[in-house]
Amino acid sequence: MKTNAQKHAAGLPSARKIRRSCSNELYRTAKRMKIYVTKEKMDKAETLYFQKVAQHLLWIVDHKDNRKAQAAWWAENVSEEIAALWEVDRDKLCVAFREAYGG
């Protein structure tokens, strides 16, 4: 039998929820940068971002209430590859992501 704390404890997010979140965050980032990203590049970036999140899911869930730490993690682990893919400046991408993500 589950205790009251276990009933209300948030579990790990589903793959669908992670994918949608990654997609929305990248869309908001591109919009903040005022750039057009082709569907192919956006899809590749979403796949890359999803894979990185899936690999570090436990850390991300542990820090779910700390957007600043998550934005720093994104800048360190994800931004370089997406900046190369989108052919944009990495520093500007990180600033746009932080503004869009709220960290």
Kinemage of the C-alpha trace (Angstrom):
@kinemage 1
@onewidth
@group {chain A} dominant
@subgroup {mainchain}
@vectorlist {calphas} color= white
{ca met a 1} P 0.000 0.000 0.000
{ca lys a 2} L 1.320 3.438 -0.922
{ca thr a 3} L 1.780 6.081 1.705
{ca asn a 4} L 0.359 9.542 1.247
{ca ala a 5} L 3.803 10.945 0.381
{ca gln a 6} L 4.312 8.323 -2.329
{ca lys a 7} L 0.929 9.045 -3.888
{ca his a 8} L 1.743 12.697 -4.336
{ca ala a 9} L 5.426 12.406 -5.178
{ca ala a 10} L 6.146 13.436 -8.732
{ca gly a 11} L 7.669 10.653 -10.785
{ca leu a 12} L 9.900 10.931 -13.789
{ca pro a 13} L 8.344 12.757 -16.730
{ca ser a 14} L 7.249 10.754 -19.744
{ca ala a 15} L 9.264 10.761 -22.952
{ca arg a 16} L 6.437 12.661 -24.647
{ca lys a 17} L 6.514 15.406 -22.022
{ca ile a 18} L 10.303 15.704 -22.273
{ca arg a 19} L 10.150 15.916 -26.080
{ca arg a 20} L 7.455 18.598 -25.989
{ca ser a 21} L 9.379 20.611 -23.400
{ca cys a 22} L 12.581 20.433 -25.434
{ca ser a 23} L 10.707 21.508 -28.543
{ca asn a 24} L 9.054 24.465 -26.799
{ca glu a 25} L 12.300 25.622 -25.175
{ca leu a 26} L 14.187 25.558 -28.480
{ca tyr a 27} L 11.347 27.341 -30.272
{ca arg a 28} L 11.329 30.105 -27.631
{ca thr a 29} L 15.114 30.380 -27.839
{ca ala a 30} L 15.091 30.809 -31.628
{ca lys a 31} L 12.301 33.351 -31.297
{ca arg a 32} L 14.294 35.357 -28.712
{ca met a 33} L 17.285 35.358 -31.041
{ca lys a 34} L 15.027 36.573 -33.864
{ca ile a 35} L 16.378 33.949 -36.246
{ca tyr a 36} L 14.709 31.517 -38.606
{ca val a 37} L 15.668 27.904 -38.081
{ca thr a 38} L 14.668 25.448 -40.789
{ca lys a 39} L 12.449 22.520 -39.816
{ca glu a 40} L 15.285 20.064 -40.460
{ca lys a 41} L 17.700 21.937 -38.185
{ca met a 42} L 15.046 22.380 -35.513
{ca asp a 43} L 14.211 18.665 -35.627
{ca lys a 44} L 17.898 17.731 -35.314
{ca ala a 45} L 18.311 20.158 -32.411
{ca glu a 46} L 15.227 18.739 -30.675
{ca thr a 47} L 16.531 15.189 -31.065
{ca leu a 48} L 19.951 16.177 -29.751
{ca tyr a 49} L 18.464 18.071 -26.805
{ca phe a 50} L 16.081 15.203 -25.987
{ca gln a 51} L 18.958 12.703 -25.967
{ca lys a 52} L 21.027 14.896 -23.645
{ca val a 53} L 18.083 15.347 -21.283
{ca ala a 54} L 17.388 11.598 -21.293
{ca gln a 55} L 21.032 10.877 -20.412
{ca his a 56} L 20.937 13.322 -17.475
{ca leu a 57} L 17.306 12.860 -16.473
{ca leu a 58} L 17.932 12.056 -12.815
{ca trp a 59} L 20.060 15.190 -12.340
{ca ile a 60} L 17.469 17.335 -14.103
{ca val a 61} L 14.621 15.932 -11.999
{ca asp a 62} L 16.674 16.463 -8.830
{ca his a 63} L 17.121 20.128 -9.827
{ca lys a 64} L 13.617 20.670 -11.211
{ca asp a 65} L 13.042 23.682 -8.964
{ca asn a 66} L 16.334 25.355 -9.890
{ca arg a 67} L 16.022 26.806 -13.388
{ca lys a 68} L 19.294 28.677 -13.001
{ca ala a 69} L 21.194 25.415 -12.488
{ca gln a 70} L 19.322 23.795 -15.375
{ca ala a 71} L 20.122 26.707 -17.685
{ca ala a 72} L 23.782 26.443 -16.675
{ca trp a 73} L 23.665 22.694 -17.394
{ca trp a 74} L 22.163 23.420 -20.825
{ca ala a 75} L 24.879 25.982 -21.593
{ca glu a 76} L 27.580 23.513 -20.621
{ca asn a 77} L 26.203 20.325 -22.173
{ca val a 78} L 23.908 21.223 -25.061
{ca ser a 79} L 24.585 24.726 -26.371
{ca glu a 80} L 27.812 24.050 -28.254
{ca glu a 81} L 26.282 21.431 -30.540
{ca ile a 82} L 23.104 23.414 -31.165
{ca ala a 83} L 25.061 26.602 -31.868
{ca ala a 84} L 27.099 24.704 -34.470
{ca leu a 85} L 23.953 23.162 -35.955
{ca trp a 86} L 22.105 26.482 -36.157
{ca glu a 87} L 25.289 28.350 -37.175
{ca val a 88} L 24.904 31.009 -34.452
{ca asp a 89} L 27.125 32.456 -31.742
{ca arg a 90} L 27.129 30.161 -28.714
{ca asp a 91} L 27.169 32.990 -26.165
{ca lys a 92} L 24.145 34.668 -27.764
{ca leu a 93} L 22.381 31.311 -27.893
{ca cys a 94} L 23.010 30.741 -24.185
{ca val a 95} L 21.695 34.198 -23.298
{ca ala a 96} L 18.581 33.654 -25.411
{ca phe a 97} L 17.996 30.239 -23.871
{ca arg a 98} L 18.376 31.592 -20.347
{ca glu a 99} L 15.893 34.386 -21.093
{ca ala a 100} L 13.426 31.993 -22.722
{ca tyr a 101} L 13.799 29.329 -20.042
{ca gly a 102} L 13.615 31.665 -17.093
{ca gly a 103} L 16.940 30.818 -15.479
